[in-house]
Amino acid sequence: MNTSRQRLSFACLAIAAGMTVSAPAAARDDPPRGIGGGWTVAPSKDGQGCFLTKVYDRPGETTLLLGLDRDGTNHLTVLNVNWSIEPKQSLKLDFTLSKGGYARHFAVGLAADGKRGFVTSFEPKFPAYFANSRQLAIARGDTPVERLPLDGSGAAVTALRQCVARSAATPRVSGDEKAGSDDIPRDPFASGSGRKSRK
């Protein structure tokens, strides 16, 4: 395994660990915004970027999520009720777009909201390729996994980038600013903490 493949593996594992419980519920307090073609966009919980989401009306209700972070990192998640992928299972999948694709690309299994699937990351240009494609086909060797129409993906990725730009322009509230009342001690379990200030 080369260095770039190792970085991708670790990145996917980190994403999978963070998304095990609530991948589709990616938004913070902002509700997902419909942008046509069945796509919705919403800021991610960690405030580092945004997600595009689309649920396909087919067996298992396949859910596709494309995340884009402020630093340009992207991650693609595909989930389905019927799939038996184990969380953190390593996979090699073929991803084919309208022009070009990624053969034997590394992905990691995850579970979220009653569905199972996988997450992976691509090069920074992937969202542009995604936006200009009519379909995303996924296969596991000779076995087809999904063929997802990407109607409206151009406008969806534009909305995704705008969401990320707004996210980057919004100052994040620090933990101290979110803190509760001043009469709560910083460590209420320390011996003799009494009513000591948080400071």
ABEGO torsion letter per residue (X at the ends): XBAAAAAAAAAAAAAAAAAAABAABABBABBBBBAEGGBBBBBBAAGAEBBBBBBBBBBGGBBBBBBBBAAGBBBBBBBBAABABBBGBBBBBBBBBABEEBBGBBBBBBBBGGBBBBBBBBBAAAAAAAAABABBBBBBEABBABBBBABGAAAAAAAAAAAAAAAAABBBBBAAAABBBAABBABAABBGAEABBAX
